[in-house]
């Protein structure tokens, strides 16, 4: 029996506190116009004191389960994509498993920074189509504000906190009726680590560290690599990239998104963009944007959806599925 990995529900969570560009201008040398012109960002959400990545993840997971008509008891696989775990160990996925009351099963984290959710979807698909698991929670969750240097305007203006989750289920091909993950493409080039990284870690400094980025160099790498990944996935699925219904990109920079749209001859109205209100939420940005597209009625069952991400490593990748 051939199995497909089908996205059956989604959910999102954003912390209550909102930091606008004007708020940022009060703590670092910047202004609203400068940020909007370079990134497209107007505001971002910031986790409250004591609010952990697992809290955001569990809240999004609960909404995704409700949307899919499932309960935590149905879940036998949890993958959390995050760069900002609650603890060095155990995995944030294990903490989420306990918080939502899921039974003993497989639970682990993926660390591919802003590409993390694409990596997580691709990984979950392999587990599900193998028949090893039947119902997965795939979560992207970040409290990126905790690793920002609030004196560095090149980075602190970009990022926000949030979480998004998919329920992904194994279905036989007939029941799936064309729905499910159709392909994925994942890459990393470790020679480019110094373009985007955190300057701390358990083994190196015994500290958390702060985000450091060579923004212009990251920008130059982004459009070409993202576009190539999307073309590769489309070729796997034997579809024209222009045939997709929705492009749900990682929300890093509005100019990067527009560059990919132009390069692949997509239409602006095919793009789900939330960067103006969310900022860059790293591994959470793709599911947050997708859930918004579902909630407002744009993304419908049967639509062809392309996801893409690029992050520190450098990592990049894309995934294609029929909703």
TABELVEN-V835658 format. One record per residue. N is the residue number from 0. RES is the residue in one letter. SS is DSSP state (@ for helix, = for strand, . for the rest). BURIAL is 1 if it has 9 or more other C-alpha atoms within 8 Angstrom, else 0. D_LAST is the distance of its C-alpha to the last C-alpha in Angstrom with 1 decimal. Layout:
<<N RES SS BURIAL D_LAST> <N RES SS BURIAL D_LAST>>
This chain:
<<0 X . 0 21.2> <1 X . 0 18.2> <2 X = 1 15.5> <3 X = 1 11.9> <4 X = 1 10.5> <5 X = 1 7.3> <6 X = 1 6.2> <7 X = 1 7.8> <8 X = 1 9.5> <9 X = 1 10.7> <10 X = 1 14.3> <11 X = 1 16.8> <12 X = 1 20.5> <13 X . 1 23.1> <14 X . 1 26.8> <15 X . 0 29.0> <16 X = 0 31.3> <17 X = 1 30.7> <18 X = 1 32.7> <19 X = 1 33.1> <20 X @ 1 34.6> <21 X @ 0 37.8> <22 X @ 0 37.9> <23 X @ 1 37.5> <24 X @ 1 40.4> <25 X . 0 42.6> <26 X . 0 42.2> <27 X . 1 41.8> <28 X . 0 43.1> <29 X . 1 40.4> <30 X . 1 39.4> <31 X @ 1 36.5> <32 X @ 0 36.9> <33 X @ 0 37.1> <34 X @ 1 33.9> <35 X @ 1 31.9> <36 X @ 0 33.3> <37 X @ 0 32.4> <38 X @ 1 29.1> <39 X . 1 27.7> <40 X . 1 27.9> <41 X . 1 29.7> <42 X = 1 29.2> <43 X = 1 27.6> <44 X = 1 27.5> <45 X = 1 30.0> <46 X . 1 30.1> <47 X . 0 33.2> <48 X . 0 36.0> <49 X . 0 35.2> <50 X . 0 31.5> <51 X . 1 30.0> <52 X @ 1 26.8> <53 X @ 1 26.3> <54 X @ 1 26.8> <55 X @ 1 24.0> <56 X @ 1 21.7> <57 X @ 1 22.7> <58 X @ 1 22.1> <59 X @ 1 18.6> <60 X @ 1 18.0> <61 X @ 1 19.6> <62 X @ 1 17.3> <63 X @ 1 14.1> <64 X @ 1 15.9> <65 X @ 1 16.8> <66 X @ 1 13.4> <67 X @ 1 12.3> <68 X . 0 15.7> <69 X . 1 17.1> <70 X . 0 20.3> <71 X @ 1 21.6> <72 X @ 0 23.4> <73 X @ 0 20.3> <74 X . 1 19.7> <75 X . 1 21.4> <76 X = 1 20.0> <77 X = 1 20.0> <78 X = 1 19.6> <79 X = 1 20.6> <80 X = 1 20.6> <81 X . 1 23.7> <82 X . 1 26.8> <83 X . 1 28.6> <84 X . 1 28.9> <85 X . 0 31.1> <86 X . 0 33.6> <87 X . 0 34.5> <88 X . 0 33.8> <89 X . 0 32.4> <90 X . 1 28.7> <91 X @ 1 27.0> <92 X @ 1 24.5> <93 X @ 1 27.5> <94 X @ 1 28.5> <95 X @ 1 25.1> <96 X @ 1 25.3> <97 X @ 0 28.6> <98 X @ 0 27.8> <99 X @ 1 24.9> <100 X . 0 27.0> <101 X . 1 24.8> <102 X . 1 26.9> <103 X . 0 28.2> <104 X . 0 25.6> <105 X = 0 24.5> <106 X = 1 24.2> <107 X = 1 24.7> <108 X = 1 24.2> <109 X = 1 23.1> <110 X . 0 25.2> <111 X . 1 23.9> <112 X @ 1 24.5> <113 X @ 1 22.0> <114 X @ 1 20.0> <115 X @ 1 19.9> <116 X @ 1 16.3> <117 X @ 1 15.3> <118 X @ 1 18.0> <119 X @ 1 16.8> <120 X @ 1 13.3> <121 X @ 1 15.1> <122 X @ 0 17.7> <123 X @ 1 15.7> <124 X @ 1 14.0> <125 X @ 0 17.6> <126 X @ 1 18.8> <127 X @ 1 16.3> <128 X @ 1 16.5> <129 X . 0 20.3> <130 X . 1 20.5> <131 X . 0 22.3> <132 X . 1 19.9> <133 X . 1 17.6> <134 X = 1 15.9> <135 X = 1 15.6> <136 X = 1 15.8> <137 X = 1 15.0> <138 X = 1 16.8> <139 X = 1 18.2> <140 X = 1 21.4> <141 X = 1 24.5> <142 X = 1 27.9> <143 X @ 1 28.7> <144 X @ 1 31.5> <145 X @ 0 33.5> <146 X @ 1 33.9> <147 X . 1 34.8> <148 X . 1 38.3> <149 X . 0 38.8> <150 X . 0 41.6> <151 X . 0 39.6> <152 X @ 1 38.1> <153 X @ 0 36.3> <154 X @ 1 33.9> <155 X @ 1 34.3> <156 X . 1 33.0> <157 X . 1 29.6> <158 X = 1 28.1> <159 X . 1 26.9> <160 X = 1 25.6> <161 X = 1 22.5> <162 X = 1 19.7> <163 X = 1 16.0> <164 X = 1 14.3> <165 X = 1 11.2> <166 X = 1 11.7> <167 X = 1 10.6> <168 X = 1 12.0> <169 X = 1 13.7> <170 X = 1 13.2> <171 X = 1 15.4> <172 X @ 1 14.2> <173 X @ 0 15.3> <174 X @ 0 13.6> <175 X @ 1 10.2> <176 X . 0 10.8> <177 X . 0 9.2> <178 X . 1 5.9> <179 X = 1 6.5> <180 X = 1 8.5> <181 X = 1 10.5> <182 X = 1 13.2> <183 X = 1 14.9> <184 X = 1 18.3> <185 X = 1 20.5> <186 X = 0 24.0> <187 X = 0 26.9> <188 X . 1 30.3> <189 X @ 0 32.8> <190 X @ 0 35.5> <191 X @ 1 33.9> <192 X @ 1 33.9> <193 X @ 0 36.4> <194 X @ 1 34.2> <195 X = 1 32.2> <196 X = 1 33.3> <197 X = 1 34.9> <198 X . 1 38.6> <199 X . 1 39.0> <200 X . 1 38.1> <201 X . 0 39.6> <202 X . 0 41.3> <203 X . 0 42.4> <204 X . 0 43.5> <205 X . 0 42.8> <206 X . 0 41.2> <207 X . 1 37.7> <208 X . 1 38.4> <209 X . 1 36.8> <210 X = 1 34.2> <211 X = 1 35.9> <212 X = 1 34.4> <213 X . 1 35.8> <214 X @ 0 33.5> <215 X @ 0 34.7> <216 X @ 0 34.3> <217 X @ 1 30.7> <218 X @ 1 29.9> <219 X @ 0 31.5> <220 X @ 0 29.5> <221 X @ 1 26.1> <222 X @ 1 25.2> <223 X @ 1 26.3> <224 X @ 1 24.8> <225 X @ 1 21.3> <226 X @ 1 21.4> <227 X @ 0 22.6> <228 X @ 1 19.8> <229 X @ 1 17.1> <230 X @ 1 19.2> <231 X @ 1 19.6> <232 X @ 1 16.0> <233 X @ 1 15.5> <234 X @ 1 18.6> <235 X @ 1 17.4> <236 X @ 0 14.5> <237 X . 0 17.1> <238 X . 0 15.5> <239 X . 0 17.3> <240 X @ 1 16.1> <241 X @ 0 16.8> <242 X @ 0 14.3> <243 X . 1 11.3> <244 X . 0 10.2> <245 X = 1 10.2> <246 X = 1 12.3> <247 X = 1 12.3> <248 X = 1 15.6> <249 X . 1 17.9> <250 X . 1 20.1> <251 X . 1 23.5> <252 X . 1 25.3> <253 X @ 1 24.6> <254 X @ 1 26.8> <255 X @ 1 24.8> <256 X @ 1 21.6> <257 X @ 1 23.6> <258 X @ 1 25.2> <259 X @ 1 22.0> <260 X @ 1 20.9> <261 X @ 0 24.4> <262 X @ 0 24.6> <263 X . 1 21.5> <264 X . 0 22.3> <265 X . 1 19.1> <266 X . 0 19.5> <267 X @ 0 20.1> <268 X @ 0 18.0> <269 X @ 1 14.8> <270 X = 1 15.4> <271 X . 1 14.5> <272 X . 1 17.9> <273 X . 1 19.4> <274 X @ 1 22.2> <275 X @ 1 24.9> <276 X @ 1 24.5> <277 X @ 1 23.3> <278 X . 1 25.0> <279 X = 1 24.0> <280 X . 1 22.8> <281 X @ 1 22.4> <282 X @ 1 19.9> <283 X @ 1 18.6> <284 X @ 1 17.9> <285 X @ 1 14.4> <286 X @ 1 12.9> <287 X @ 1 15.4> <288 X @ 1 14.2> <289 X @ 1 10.4> <290 X @ 1 11.6> <291 X @ 0 14.0> <292 X @ 1 11.6> <293 X @ 1 9.8> <294 X @ 0 13.4> <295 X . 0 14.9> <296 X . 0 12.7> <297 X . 0 11.7> <298 X . 1 8.0> <299 X . 0 6.9> <300 X . 0 5.0> <301 X . 0 5.0> <302 X . 1 5.4> <303 X = 1 6.4> <304 X = 1 6.8> <305 X = 1 10.2> <306 X = 1 11.8> <307 X = 1 15.5> <308 X = 1 18.5> <309 X = 1 22.3> <310 X = 1 24.8> <311 X . 1 28.2> <312 X . 1 29.3> <313 X . 1 28.4> <314 X = 1 24.9> <315 X = 1 22.1> <316 X = 1 18.9> <317 X = 1 15.4> <318 X = 1 12.1> <319 X = 1 9.5> <320 X = 1 6.1> <321 X = 1 3.8> <322 X . 1 0.0>>
